[in-house]
């Protein structure tokens, strides 16, 4: 009987990074010493990098082992490689106690693969290192493939983590996809104010203020009108002081995405409508939120109530980009292009300024080759139609030589193909979600591919 390990193919998957994201490349060779290059994902700030990471994690999340055979390893940047190797040797010994022969063999083989991959590193990369490895079943038992994924995360890993389970542990990486832009938060009423910044789920207090303003009940002997004038002047000075510190502190934050003002009662509206914030910050006010409290409790209220709002801020950018395309199209300026053929032509000619791709674009670019004469043809089709297309090729004659020897030579994801073309041409690439009406329109009405051109094509 052939050994299960001999019948199982080894699939090595290397995630290579570029300055705009990463690409998964597959290699069926057994050598572990693969060439590593361009490992770091610089930022998740752009839609392309975020989309690529999200799609890769979704792919990993879909993989399951037959048992607790899939290894997840997170190595922080300050962890020494030899310490990790020692830990893995201990785990290898522990795995020898697994009762199931197949599970035991799969786990130990996965640990060996991880150890071999670690030998490529003298030290962990600046953000740490993440390795996923295990036997992924493809059909009946015995048809597993040993897959290994190695990547440097876009943000620093702080904790060492090893787990052997029926699935890969992706929570820390999914967390990096959460909203991480910085927002200024000011919560105030007539007696106190607090200024903070919100980044992801973390609220940081910058400064607290007290107004020193007397209550609305006037002191004995004062006329109501005089008391009100004194109180208004005090509130104005208090607002100026809060505005001055807010301008200084938030003005130093280079990645400030927006400003949220909160508080109980109408005071927050009086502050917002006054001339207390500078022009730049006023332009960044994205919401005014009612809270029950000021202090840090008020900041927490803003954080709890603003998650859907902040998610919507990203979608506002999508809407603006698509609306810009629709404006050029509707006004017949000649600067709008859509559809695979037209946009590809304009990309090749270097005319594209902004390329819009739907995140839900799920079409394949299939290349067909005649085995007799070498004639090449290509077609676009949905992923679900690939099997039917392949069956229809069998009796189909070649348009050049007439022989029925057509076969699929290569298949490319159309979305990946356009992303690669755009990156090579240094085109401003925007991945558009379908969470807005404009995003749905891009996908359904324009095929998920559109472009805003630098200038009107001649002819």
C-alpha positions as a Markdown table, in Angstrom:
| # | Residue | x | y | z |
|---|---|---|---|---|
| 1 | Unk | 0.0 | 0.0 | 0.0 |
| 2 | Unk | 1.2 | 3.4 | -0.9 |
| 3 | Unk | 2.0 | 5.6 | 2.2 |
| 4 | Unk | -0.5 | 8.5 | 2.7 |
| 5 | Unk | 2.4 | 10.9 | 3.0 |
| 6 | Unk | 3.7 | 9.8 | -0.4 |
| 7 | Unk | 0.4 | 10.3 | -2.1 |
| 8 | Unk | -0.1 | 13.7 | -0.7 |
| 9 | Unk | 1.2 | 16.7 | -2.7 |
| 10 | Unk | 3.0 | 19.5 | -0.9 |
| 11 | Unk | 1.7 | 23.0 | -1.8 |
| 12 | Unk | 3.9 | 25.9 | -0.8 |
| 13 | Unk | 2.2 | 29.3 | -0.7 |
| 14 | Unk | 4.3 | 32.4 | -0.4 |
| 15 | Unk | 2.7 | 35.7 | 0.2 |
| 16 | Unk | 4.9 | 38.4 | -1.5 |
| 17 | Unk | 4.4 | 42.0 | -0.7 |
| 18 | Unk | 4.8 | 45.2 | -2.7 |
| 19 | Unk | 4.3 | 48.8 | -1.8 |
| 20 | Unk | 0.6 | 48.6 | -2.6 |
| 21 | Unk | -0.3 | 45.2 | -1.2 |
| 22 | Unk | 0.5 | 41.5 | -1.6 |
| 23 | Unk | 0.0 | 38.7 | -4.0 |
| 24 | Unk | -0.2 | 35.0 | -3.3 |
| 25 | Unk | 2.0 | 32.8 | -5.5 |
| 26 | Unk | 1.7 | 29.0 | -5.5 |
| 27 | Unk | 4.6 | 26.6 | -5.9 |
| 28 | Unk | 4.4 | 22.8 | -5.9 |
| 29 | Unk | 8.1 | 22.2 | -5.5 |
| 30 | Unk | 9.2 | 20.5 | -2.3 |
| 31 | Unk | 12.3 | 22.7 | -1.7 |
| 32 | Unk | 11.7 | 25.0 | 1.3 |
| 33 | Unk | 14.4 | 27.5 | 0.3 |
| 34 | Unk | 12.3 | 29.7 | -1.8 |
| 35 | Unk | 13.4 | 33.2 | -2.8 |
| 36 | Unk | 11.8 | 35.8 | -0.6 |
| 37 | Unk | 11.3 | 39.4 | -1.8 |
| 38 | Unk | 9.3 | 42.5 | -1.0 |
| 39 | Unk | 7.9 | 41.2 | 2.2 |
| 40 | Unk | 6.4 | 44.3 | 3.8 |
| 41 | Unk | 2.9 | 45.6 | 3.3 |
| 42 | Unk | 3.5 | 49.2 | 3.9 |
| 43 | Unk | 0.0 | 50.4 | 4.8 |
| 44 | Unk | -3.6 | 49.4 | 5.0 |
| 45 | Unk | -4.6 | 53.0 | 4.4 |
| 46 | Unk | -5.4 | 52.5 | 0.7 |
| 47 | Unk | -8.3 | 50.5 | -0.6 |
| 48 | Unk | -6.2 | 48.0 | -2.6 |
| 49 | Unk | -4.0 | 46.9 | 0.3 |
| 50 | Unk | -7.1 | 46.5 | 2.5 |
| 51 | Unk | -8.9 | 44.5 | -0.1 |
| 52 | Unk | -6.0 | 42.2 | -0.8 |
| 53 | Unk | -5.5 | 41.4 | 2.9 |
| 54 | Unk | -9.2 | 40.9 | 3.4 |
| 55 | Unk | -9.5 | 38.5 | 0.4 |
| 56 | Unk | -6.4 | 36.5 | 1.5 |
| 57 | Unk | -7.8 | 36.1 | 5.1 |
| 58 | Unk | -11.2 | 35.1 | 3.7 |
| 59 | Unk | -9.4 | 32.4 | 1.7 |
| 60 | Unk | -7.5 | 31.2 | 4.8 |
| 61 | Unk | -10.7 | 31.2 | 6.9 |
| 62 | Unk | -12.4 | 28.9 | 4.4 |
| 63 | Unk | -9.7 | 26.2 | 4.9 |
| 64 | Unk | -10.4 | 23.4 | 7.5 |
| 65 | Unk | -8.5 | 20.3 | 8.5 |
| 66 | Unk | -9.9 | 16.9 | 9.2 |
| 67 | Unk | -8.8 | 17.1 | 12.8 |
| 68 | Unk | -6.7 | 19.5 | 14.9 |
| 69 | Unk | -4.0 | 19.5 | 12.3 |
| 70 | Unk | -3.7 | 23.2 | 11.2 |
| 71 | Unk | -0.9 | 25.2 | 12.8 |
| 72 | Unk | -1.1 | 29.0 | 13.4 |
| 73 | Unk | 2.2 | 30.7 | 14.5 |
| 74 | Unk | 2.5 | 34.4 | 15.4 |
| 75 | Unk | 6.1 | 35.5 | 16.1 |
| 76 | Unk | 6.6 | 39.1 | 17.5 |
| 77 | Unk | 9.6 | 41.1 | 16.2 |
| 78 | Unk | 11.5 | 40.9 | 19.5 |
| 79 | Unk | 11.3 | 37.1 | 19.7 |
| 80 | Unk | 14.5 | 35.2 | 18.8 |
| 81 | Unk | 14.2 | 32.6 | 16.1 |
| 82 | Unk | 16.1 | 30.0 | 18.0 |
| 83 | Unk | 13.6 | 30.3 | 20.9 |
| 84 | Unk | 10.8 | 29.7 | 18.5 |
| 85 | Unk | 12.6 | 26.7 | 17.1 |
| 86 | Unk | 13.0 | 25.3 | 20.6 |
| 87 | Unk | 9.3 | 25.7 | 21.2 |
| 88 | Unk | 8.5 | 23.9 | 18.0 |
| 89 | Unk | 10.7 | 21.0 | 19.0 |
| 90 | Unk | 8.8 | 20.7 | 22.2 |
| 91 | Unk | 5.5 | 20.8 | 20.3 |
| 92 | Unk | 6.8 | 18.1 | 17.9 |
| 93 | Unk | 7.5 | 15.9 | 20.9 |
| 94 | Unk | 4.1 | 16.6 | 22.4 |
| 95 | Unk | 2.5 | 15.7 | 19.1 |
| 96 | Unk | 3.9 | 12.2 | 19.3 |
| 97 | Unk | 1.3 | 11.5 | 22.0 |
| 98 | Unk | -1.6 | 12.0 | 19.5 |
| 99 | Unk | -3.5 | 8.7 | 19.2 |
| 100 | Unk | -4.6 | 9.0 | 15.6 |
| 101 | Unk | -1.7 | 7.9 | 13.4 |
| 102 | Unk | -2.8 | 10.2 | 10.5 |
| 103 | Unk | -3.4 | 13.2 | 12.6 |
| 104 | Unk | -0.1 | 12.7 | 14.4 |
| 105 | Unk | 1.8 | 12.4 | 11.1 |
| 106 | Unk | 0.1 | 15.5 | 9.7 |
| 107 | Unk | 0.8 | 17.6 | 12.7 |
| 108 | Unk | 4.5 | 16.6 | 12.9 |
| 109 | Unk | 5.0 | 17.1 | 9.2 |
| 110 | Unk | 3.4 | 20.6 | 9.5 |
| 111 | Unk | 5.8 | 21.5 | 12.4 |
| 112 | Unk | 8.7 | 20.3 | 10.3 |
| 113 | Unk | 7.6 | 22.6 | 7.4 |
| 114 | Unk | 7.3 | 25.5 | 9.7 |
| 115 | Unk | 10.8 | 24.9 | 11.1 |
| 116 | Unk | 12.2 | 24.8 | 7.6 |
| 117 | Unk | 10.5 | 28.0 | 6.8 |
| 118 | Unk | 11.8 | 29.7 | 9.9 |
| 119 | Unk | 15.4 | 28.8 | 8.9 |
| 120 | Unk | 15.0 | 31.4 | 6.1 |
| 121 | Unk | 15.0 | 34.2 | 8.8 |
| 122 | Unk | 17.9 | 35.3 | 11.0 |
| 123 | Unk | 15.5 | 37.5 | 12.9 |
| 124 | Unk | 11.7 | 38.2 | 12.6 |
| 125 | Unk | 10.8 | 41.1 | 10.2 |
| 126 | Unk | 10.0 | 44.5 | 11.8 |
| 127 | Unk | 6.3 | 43.7 | 12.3 |
| 128 | Unk | 6.8 | 40.1 | 13.2 |
| 129 | Unk | 6.1 | 37.0 | 11.3 |
| 130 | Unk | 3.0 | 34.8 | 10.8 |
| 131 | Unk | 3.0 | 31.3 | 9.5 |
| 132 | Unk | 0.0 | 29.0 | 8.7 |
| 133 | Unk | 0.6 | 25.4 | 7.8 |
| 134 | Unk | -1.3 | 22.2 | 7.7 |
| 135 | Unk | -2.8 | 19.4 | 5.6 |
| 136 | Unk | -5.9 | 20.7 | 3.8 |
| 137 | Unk | -8.2 | 18.0 | 2.5 |
| 138 | Unk | -9.3 | 18.0 | -1.1 |
| 139 | Unk | -11.8 | 15.2 | -1.5 |
| 140 | Unk | -11.5 | 11.8 | 0.0 |
| 141 | Unk | -9.1 | 10.9 | 2.8 |
| 142 | Unk | -5.5 | 10.6 | 1.5 |
| 143 | Unk | -5.9 | 13.5 | -0.9 |
| 144 | Unk | -4.7 | 16.2 | 1.5 |
| 145 | Unk | -2.2 | 18.9 | 0.4 |
| 146 | Unk | 0.3 | 20.3 | 2.8 |
| 147 | Unk | 0.0 | 24.1 | 2.5 |
| 148 | Unk | 2.1 | 26.7 | 4.1 |
| 149 | Unk | 1.5 | 30.5 | 4.1 |
| 150 | Unk | 4.1 | 32.9 | 5.3 |
| 151 | Unk | 3.5 | 36.6 | 5.7 |
| 152 | Unk | 4.6 | 39.7 | 7.5 |
| 153 | Unk | 1.6 | 41.5 | 9.0 |
| 154 | Unk | 0.9 | 45.2 | 8.2 |
| 155 | Unk | 1.0 | 46.0 | 11.9 |
| 156 | Unk | 3.3 | 44.9 | 14.7 |
| 157 | Unk | 2.5 | 41.7 | 16.5 |
| 158 | Unk | 2.9 | 42.0 | 20.3 |
| 159 | Unk | 2.3 | 38.4 | 21.6 |
| 160 | Unk | 3.8 | 35.1 | 20.7 |
| 161 | Unk | 1.1 | 32.6 | 19.8 |
| 162 | Unk | 1.1 | 28.9 | 18.7 |
| 163 | Unk | -2.0 | 26.9 | 18.2 |
| 164 | Unk | -2.8 | 23.6 | 16.5 |
| 165 | Unk | -6.5 | 23.4 | 15.6 |
| 166 | Unk | -9.0 | 22.4 | 12.9 |
| 167 | Unk | -8.8 | 25.9 | 11.5 |
| 168 | Unk | -6.3 | 28.7 | 11.2 |
| 169 | Unk | -6.5 | 31.4 | 13.8 |
| 170 | Unk | -6.8 | 34.7 | 12.0 |
| 171 | Unk | -8.4 | 37.0 | 14.6 |
| 172 | Unk | -5.3 | 39.2 | 15.1 |
| 173 | Unk | -5.0 | 39.8 | 11.3 |
| 174 | Unk | -8.8 | 40.4 | 10.9 |
| 175 | Unk | -8.5 | 43.0 | 13.7 |
| 176 | Unk | -5.9 | 44.8 | 11.6 |
| 177 | Unk | -8.6 | 45.4 | 9.0 |
| 178 | Unk | -10.8 | 47.3 | 11.4 |
| 179 | Unk | -11.0 | 51.1 | 11.1 |
| 180 | Unk | -7.7 | 52.5 | 12.2 |
| 181 | Unk | -7.8 | 56.1 | 11.1 |
| 182 | Unk | -7.5 | 58.7 | 13.8 |
| 183 | Unk | -10.5 | 60.8 | 14.7 |
| 184 | Unk | -10.6 | 63.8 | 17.0 |
| 185 | Unk | -13.4 | 63.7 | 19.6 |
| 186 | Unk | -14.5 | 66.7 | 21.6 |
| 187 | Unk | -17.3 | 66.3 | 24.2 |
| 188 | Unk | -18.4 | 69.4 | 26.1 |
| 189 | Unk | -21.1 | 71.2 | 28.0 |
| 190 | Unk | -21.1 | 74.6 | 29.7 |
| 191 | Unk | -19.2 | 73.3 | 32.7 |
| 192 | Unk | -16.6 | 71.0 | 31.4 |
| 193 | Unk | -15.0 | 69.5 | 28.2 |
| 194 | Unk | -12.8 | 66.6 | 27.3 |
| 195 | Unk | -10.7 | 66.2 | 24.1 |
| 196 | Unk | -9.5 | 62.8 | 22.9 |
| 197 | Unk | -8.6 | 60.8 | 19.8 |
| 198 | Unk | -10.2 | 57.6 | 18.6 |
| 199 | Unk | -8.2 | 55.1 | 16.6 |
| 200 | Unk | -9.9 | 51.8 | 15.9 |
| 201 | Unk | -11.4 | 50.9 | 19.3 |
| 202 | Unk | -8.8 | 52.8 | 21.4 |
| 203 | Unk | -9.7 | 56.1 | 22.9 |
| 204 | Unk | -6.9 | 58.3 | 24.1 |
| 205 | Unk | -7.6 | 61.4 | 26.3 |
| 206 | Unk | -5.6 | 64.5 | 25.3 |
| 207 | Unk | -6.9 | 67.1 | 27.6 |
| 208 | Unk | -9.7 | 67.9 | 30.1 |
| 209 | Unk | -11.2 | 71.4 | 30.7 |
| 210 | Unk | -13.4 | 73.1 | 33.3 |
| 211 | Unk | -15.2 | 76.3 | 32.5 |
| 212 | Unk | -15.5 | 77.9 | 35.9 |
| 213 | Unk | -18.8 | 79.3 | 34.8 |
| 214 | Unk | -21.5 | 80.0 | 37.4 |
| 215 | Unk | -24.8 | 78.2 | 37.1 |
| 216 | Unk | -27.8 | 79.8 | 35.4 |
| 217 | Unk | -29.2 | 81.1 | 38.8 |
| 218 | Unk | -28.0 | 84.6 | 39.3 |
| 219 | Unk | -26.4 | 85.9 | 42.6 |
| 220 | Unk | -28.5 | 88.2 | 44.8 |
| 221 | Unk | -28.5 | 91.8 | 43.8 |
| 222 | Unk | -27.6 | 91.3 | 40.2 |
| 223 | Unk | -30.0 | 92.1 | 37.4 |
| 224 | Unk | -31.0 | 89.3 | 35.1 |
| 225 | Unk | -29.6 | 91.1 | 32.0 |
| 226 | Unk | -26.2 | 91.9 | 33.6 |
| 227 | Unk | -25.9 | 88.3 | 34.9 |
| 228 | Unk | -26.6 | 86.9 | 31.5 |
| 229 | Unk | -24.0 | 89.2 | 29.8 |
| 230 | Unk | -21.4 | 88.1 | 32.3 |
| 231 | Unk | -22.3 | 84.4 | 31.8 |
| 232 | Unk | -22.2 | 84.7 | 28.0 |
| 233 | Unk | -18.8 | 86.4 | 28.1 |
| 234 | Unk | -17.5 | 83.6 | 30.3 |
| 235 | Unk | -18.8 | 80.9 | 28.0 |
| 236 | Unk | -17.2 | 82.7 | 25.0 |
| 237 | Unk | -13.8 | 82.7 | 26.8 |
| 238 | Unk | -14.3 | 79.1 | 27.7 |
| 239 | Unk | -15.1 | 78.2 | 24.1 |
| 240 | Unk | -12.1 | 80.1 | 22.9 |
| 241 | Unk | -9.8 | 78.3 | 25.3 |
| 242 | Unk | -11.2 | 74.9 | 24.3 |
| 243 | Unk | -11.0 | 75.8 | 20.6 |
| 244 | Unk | -7.4 | 77.0 | 20.9 |
| 245 | Unk | -6.2 | 73.8 | 22.5 |
| 246 | Unk | -8.2 | 71.7 | 20.1 |
| 247 | Unk | -6.7 | 73.5 | 17.1 |
| 248 | Unk | -3.2 | 73.0 | 18.5 |
| 249 | Unk | -3.5 | 69.3 | 19.5 |
| 250 | Unk | -5.6 | 68.0 | 16.6 |
| 251 | Unk | -3.6 | 70.1 | 14.1 |
| 252 | Unk | -0.5 | 68.1 | 14.9 |
| 253 | Unk | -2.1 | 64.8 | 13.9 |
| 254 | Unk | -1.1 | 64.1 | 10.3 |
| 255 | Unk | -3.5 | 61.3 | 9.7 |
| 256 | Unk | -6.6 | 62.9 | 11.3 |
| 257 | Unk | -9.5 | 61.7 | 9.3 |
| 258 | Unk | -12.4 | 63.6 | 10.9 |
| 259 | Unk | -13.7 | 65.4 | 14.0 |
| 260 | Unk | -16.7 | 64.3 | 16.1 |
| 261 | Unk | -18.3 | 66.7 | 18.6 |
| 262 | Unk | -20.5 | 65.4 | 21.3 |
| 263 | Unk | -22.2 | 66.4 | 24.6 |
| 264 | Unk | -25.5 | 66.7 | 26.4 |
| 265 | Unk | -27.8 | 69.7 | 25.5 |
| 266 | Unk | -27.3 | 72.4 | 23.0 |
| 267 | Unk | -23.8 | 73.6 | 24.1 |
| 268 | Unk | -22.1 | 71.4 | 21.5 |
| 269 | Unk | -24.1 | 73.1 | 18.7 |
| 270 | Unk | -23.2 | 76.6 | 20.0 |
| 271 | Unk | -19.5 | 75.7 | 20.0 |
| 272 | Unk | -19.7 | 74.1 | 16.5 |
| 273 | Unk | -21.5 | 77.1 | 14.9 |
| 274 | Unk | -19.1 | 79.6 | 16.5 |
| 275 | Unk | -15.7 | 80.6 | 15.2 |
| 276 | Unk | -13.7 | 78.6 | 17.7 |
| 277 | Unk | -12.2 | 75.9 | 15.5 |
| 278 | Unk | -9.9 | 76.8 | 12.6 |
| 279 | Unk | -11.1 | 76.3 | 9.0 |
| 280 | Unk | -9.3 | 73.0 | 8.5 |
| 281 | Unk | -10.8 | 71.3 | 11.5 |
| 282 | Unk | -14.3 | 72.7 | 10.8 |
| 283 | Unk | -14.1 | 71.1 | 7.4 |
| 284 | Unk | -13.4 | 67.7 | 9.0 |
| 285 | Unk | -16.4 | 67.7 | 11.4 |
| 286 | Unk | -18.3 | 64.6 | 10.3 |
| 287 | Unk | -20.9 | 64.3 | 13.1 |
| 288 | Unk | -22.4 | 65.9 | 16.2 |
| 289 | Unk | -23.5 | 63.2 | 18.7 |
| 290 | Unk | -25.8 | 63.5 | 21.8 |
| 291 | Unk | -24.3 | 62.0 | 24.9 |
| 292 | Unk | -25.5 | 61.7 | 28.5 |
| 293 | Unk | -22.2 | 62.6 | 30.0 |
| 294 | Unk | -19.0 | 64.6 | 29.4 |
| 295 | Unk | -15.8 | 63.3 | 31.1 |
| 296 | Unk | -14.3 | 60.0 | 29.8 |
| 297 | Unk | -17.7 | 58.4 | 30.0 |
| 298 | Unk | -18.8 | 60.8 | 27.3 |
| 299 | Unk | -15.9 | 59.8 | 25.1 |
| 300 | Unk | -16.8 | 56.1 | 25.6 |
| 301 | Unk | -20.4 | 56.9 | 24.5 |
| 302 | Unk | -19.1 | 58.6 | 21.3 |
| 303 | Unk | -16.9 | 55.5 | 20.6 |
| 304 | Unk | -19.8 | 53.1 | 21.1 |
| 305 | Unk | -22.2 | 55.2 | 18.9 |
| 306 | Unk | -19.8 | 56.1 | 16.1 |
| 307 | Unk | -18.7 | 52.7 | 14.7 |
| 308 | Unk | -21.3 | 52.6 | 12.0 |
| 309 | Unk | -20.7 | 56.3 | 11.3 |
| 310 | Unk | -17.0 | 55.8 | 10.9 |
| 311 | Unk | -17.6 | 52.7 | 8.7 |
| 312 | Unk | -19.7 | 55.0 | 6.6 |
| 313 | Unk | -16.9 | 57.5 | 6.2 |
| 314 | Unk | -15.0 | 55.0 | 4.0 |
| 315 | Unk | -18.1 | 54.5 | 1.9 |
| 316 | Unk | -18.5 | 58.2 | 1.4 |
| 317 | Unk | -15.1 | 58.2 | -0.4 |
| 318 | Unk | -16.3 | 55.3 | -2.6 |
| 319 | Unk | -19.5 | 57.3 | -3.4 |
| 320 | Unk | -17.5 | 60.4 | -4.3 |
| 321 | Unk | -15.2 | 58.5 | -6.7 |
| 322 | Unk | -18.0 | 56.8 | -8.5 |
| 323 | Unk | -20.0 | 60.1 | -8.7 |
| 324 | Unk | -17.0 | 61.7 | -10.3 |
| 325 | Unk | -17.0 | 59.0 | -12.9 |
| 326 | Unk | -20.7 | 59.4 | -13.5 |
| 327 | Unk | -20.3 | 63.1 | -13.8 |
| 328 | Unk | -17.7 | 62.7 | -16.6 |
| 329 | Unk | -19.9 | 60.1 | -18.3 |
| 330 | Unk | -23.1 | 62.1 | -18.0 |
| 331 | Unk | -21.6 | 65.4 | -19.2 |
| 332 | Unk | -19.9 | 63.6 | -22.1 |
| 333 | Unk | -16.5 | 65.0 | -21.4 |
| 334 | Unk | -14.7 | 62.1 | -22.9 |
| 335 | Unk | -12.9 | 61.4 | -19.7 |
| 336 | Unk | -15.0 | 58.4 | -18.6 |
| 337 | Unk | -14.5 | 54.8 | -19.8 |
| 338 | Unk | -15.9 | 51.5 | -18.7 |
| 339 | Unk | -15.9 | 47.9 | -19.7 |
| 340 | Unk | -13.0 | 45.4 | -19.9 |
| 341 | Unk | -12.0 | 46.1 | -23.5 |
| 342 | Unk | -12.1 | 49.9 | -23.4 |
| 343 | Unk | -10.5 | 50.3 | -20.0 |
| 344 | Unk | -7.7 | 47.8 | -20.9 |
| 345 | Unk | -7.0 | 49.8 | -24.1 |
| 346 | Unk | -6.8 | 53.1 | -22.2 |
| 347 | Unk | -4.6 | 51.5 | -19.5 |
| 348 | Unk | -2.2 | 50.3 | -22.3 |
| 349 | Unk | -2.1 | 53.7 | -23.8 |
| 350 | Unk | -1.4 | 55.3 | -20.4 |
| 351 | Unk | -4.5 | 57.4 | -20.4 |
| 352 | Unk | -6.1 | 56.3 | -17.1 |
| 353 | Unk | -5.9 | 58.6 | -14.2 |
| 354 | Unk | -8.2 | 56.7 | -11.8 |
| 355 | Unk | -9.1 | 53.0 | -12.2 |
| 356 | Unk | -12.3 | 51.9 | -10.4 |
| 357 | Unk | -12.7 | 48.2 | -9.7 |
| 358 | Unk | -15.5 | 46.6 | -7.9 |
| 359 | Unk | -14.5 | 44.4 | -4.9 |
| 360 | Unk | -17.2 | 41.9 | -6.1 |
| 361 | Unk | -15.8 | 41.6 | -9.7 |
| 362 | Unk | -15.6 | 37.8 | -10.0 |
| 363 | Unk | -14.8 | 37.0 | -13.6 |
| 364 | Unk | -12.1 | 34.8 | -15.2 |
| 365 | Unk | -9.9 | 35.6 | -18.1 |
| 366 | Unk | -9.4 | 32.2 | -19.8 |
| 367 | Unk | -6.8 | 31.6 | -22.5 |
| 368 | Unk | -7.4 | 28.7 | -24.9 |
| 369 | Unk | -4.6 | 27.2 | -27.0 |
| 370 | Unk | -4.8 | 24.8 | -29.9 |
| 371 | Unk | -2.4 | 21.8 | -29.2 |
| 372 | Unk | -2.0 | 21.3 | -33.0 |
| 373 | Unk | -1.1 | 24.7 | -34.4 |
| 374 | Unk | -0.6 | 26.8 | -31.2 |
| 375 | Unk | -3.3 | 29.3 | -32.0 |
| 376 | Unk | -4.4 | 31.3 | -28.9 |
| 377 | Unk | -7.8 | 32.7 | -28.1 |
| 378 | Unk | -9.2 | 34.3 | -24.9 |
| 379 | Unk | -12.6 | 34.6 | -23.3 |
| 380 | Unk | -14.2 | 36.2 | -20.2 |
| 381 | Unk | -16.6 | 34.1 | -18.1 |
| 382 | Unk | -17.9 | 33.7 | -14.6 |
| 383 | Unk | -16.2 | 31.3 | -12.3 |
| 384 | Unk | -19.2 | 29.1 | -12.2 |
| 385 | Unk | -19.2 | 28.8 | -15.9 |
| 386 | Unk | -15.7 | 27.4 | -16.2 |
| 387 | Unk | -16.6 | 23.7 | -16.1 |
| 388 | Unk | -19.2 | 24.1 | -18.8 |
| 389 | Unk | -16.9 | 26.2 | -20.9 |
| 390 | Unk | -14.2 | 23.4 | -20.7 |
| 391 | Unk | -16.7 | 20.7 | -21.7 |
| 392 | Unk | -17.8 | 22.8 | -24.7 |
| 393 | Unk | -14.2 | 23.1 | -25.9 |
| 394 | Unk | -13.9 | 19.3 | -26.6 |
| 395 | Unk | -15.8 | 19.2 | -29.9 |
| 396 | Unk | -15.1 | 22.8 | -30.9 |
| 397 | Unk | -12.7 | 23.1 | -33.9 |
| 398 | Unk | -9.8 | 25.5 | -33.9 |
| 399 | Unk | -10.6 | 28.6 | -36.0 |
| 400 | Unk | -7.1 | 28.5 | -37.6 |
| 401 | Unk | -6.4 | 24.8 | -38.4 |
| 402 | Unk | -9.9 | 23.2 | -37.8 |
| 403 | Unk | -8.7 | 20.5 | -35.5 |
| 404 | Unk | -10.6 | 19.7 | -32.3 |
| 405 | Unk | -7.6 | 20.0 | -30.0 |
| 406 | Unk | -8.5 | 23.1 | -28.1 |
| 407 | Unk | -7.6 | 23.2 | -24.3 |
| 408 | Unk | -7.4 | 25.8 | -21.6 |
| 409 | Unk | -3.8 | 27.0 | -21.4 |
| 410 | Unk | -4.1 | 29.5 | -18.6 |
| 411 | Unk | -6.7 | 31.1 | -16.3 |
| 412 | Unk | -6.4 | 34.5 | -14.6 |
| 413 | Unk | -8.6 | 36.3 | -12.2 |
| 414 | Unk | -9.7 | 39.4 | -14.1 |
| 415 | Unk | -9.6 | 41.5 | -11.0 |
| 416 | Unk | -6.0 | 40.5 | -10.2 |
| 417 | Unk | -5.0 | 41.1 | -13.8 |
| 418 | Unk | -6.3 | 44.7 | -13.8 |
| 419 | Unk | -4.7 | 45.3 | -10.4 |
| 420 | Unk | -1.4 | 44.2 | -11.7 |
| 421 | Unk | -1.7 | 46.3 | -14.8 |
| 422 | Unk | -2.6 | 49.4 | -12.8 |
| 423 | Unk | 0.3 | 48.9 | -10.3 |
| 424 | Unk | 2.8 | 48.5 | -13.1 |
| 425 | Unk | 1.5 | 51.8 | -14.7 |
| 426 | Unk | 1.4 | 53.7 | -11.4 |
| 427 | Unk | -2.3 | 54.3 | -11.9 |
| 428 | Unk | -4.5 | 55.6 | -9.0 |
| 429 | Unk | -6.4 | 52.4 | -8.2 |
| 430 | Unk | -9.6 | 52.4 | -6.1 |
| 431 | Unk | -11.3 | 49.3 | -4.9 |
| 432 | Unk | -15.0 | 50.1 | -4.6 |
| 433 | Unk | -17.3 | 48.2 | -2.2 |
| 434 | Unk | -20.9 | 47.3 | -3.0 |
| 435 | Unk | -22.1 | 48.8 | 0.3 |
| 436 | Unk | -23.4 | 51.9 | -1.5 |
| 437 | Unk | -25.8 | 52.4 | -4.4 |
| 438 | Unk | -23.0 | 53.8 | -6.4 |
| 439 | Unk | -20.9 | 50.7 | -5.8 |
| 440 | Unk | -23.7 | 48.4 | -6.8 |
| 441 | Unk | -24.2 | 50.5 | -10.0 |
| 442 | Unk | -20.5 | 50.2 | -10.9 |
| 443 | Unk | -20.8 | 46.4 | -10.7 |
| 444 | Unk | -24.2 | 45.8 | -12.3 |
| 445 | Unk | -24.3 | 48.6 | -14.9 |
| 446 | Unk | -20.6 | 49.0 | -15.8 |
| 447 | Unk | -19.3 | 45.5 | -15.3 |
| 448 | Unk | -17.3 | 46.4 | -12.3 |
| 449 | Unk | -14.5 | 48.1 | -14.3 |
| 450 | Unk | -14.4 | 51.8 | -15.0 |
| 451 | Unk | -11.9 | 54.6 | -15.4 |
| 452 | Unk | -11.5 | 58.3 | -15.3 |
| 453 | Unk | -9.0 | 59.4 | -17.9 |
| 454 | Unk | -6.2 | 62.0 | -17.7 |
| 455 | Unk | -7.3 | 63.6 | -21.0 |
| 456 | Unk | -9.7 | 62.9 | -23.8 |
| 457 | Unk | -8.5 | 60.3 | -26.3 |
| 458 | Unk | -7.8 | 61.6 | -29.8 |
| 459 | Unk | -10.0 | 60.3 | -32.5 |
